Amino acid sequence: MGDHKEQPLRVGAAVRRRRRALDLTLAVVAERSGLSVPFLSQVENERARPSRRSLERVADALGTTAVELLAAADPACSVDVVRADTSELTPPAPEARVRPLVRGHHQLHATEFTGEHEEGRELQHRNDKLMYVADGGVEVEAEGRAHRLGRGDTMYLTGGVRHRWRATVPDTRVVVVEVADHIDAVEDQHAAFGRR
């Protein structure tokens, strides 16, 4: 009950819904992402599973994040168990893996990153984010400063902060928990002061 172990995550439907909501053709998404139309068609029809990097490229082309696409890939449910021995996304290489810890369209997203992480990619999320280093170490660049985090360390990033991070130790495992982009968690400061 609520255990989706035997059902692989269907990210293709989420990609198609997002593309159609933006009224984009496969050709436009292919051009923006640098991926081929046939491959994107296979992804949308669940005949191909994108690597983490390919999903990030598709997400960028669709003006969203890979986390948002993964969250939209499965219908919401009140109780769901995500087993440790399953991976929802095909790893791009044996040393790198990303696994959603929460499935469905929810207010909260949690993702586990294991191994290498692409340090060159700058991230910026609408809402707040927490990074927890379960194993290994990372370096996070945020607001012009580099922060080194080790096992057991956490970093809280307020929504809107531009940042990038990379693993500094082999077999690093990082858990990222964030408020979903579709949630309007950032309150207008002027409105907040006006209510006092």
Secondary structure, 3 states (H helix, E strand, C coil): CCECCCCCCCHHHHHHHHHHHCCCCHHHHHHHHCCCHHHHHHHHCCCCCCCHHHHHHHHHHCCCCHHHHHHCCCCCCCCCECCCCCCCCCCCECCEEEEECCCCCCCEEEEEEEECCCCCCCECCCCCEEEEEEECEEEEEECCEEEEEECCCEEEECCCCCEEEEECCCCCEEEEEEECCCCCCCCCHHHHHHCC
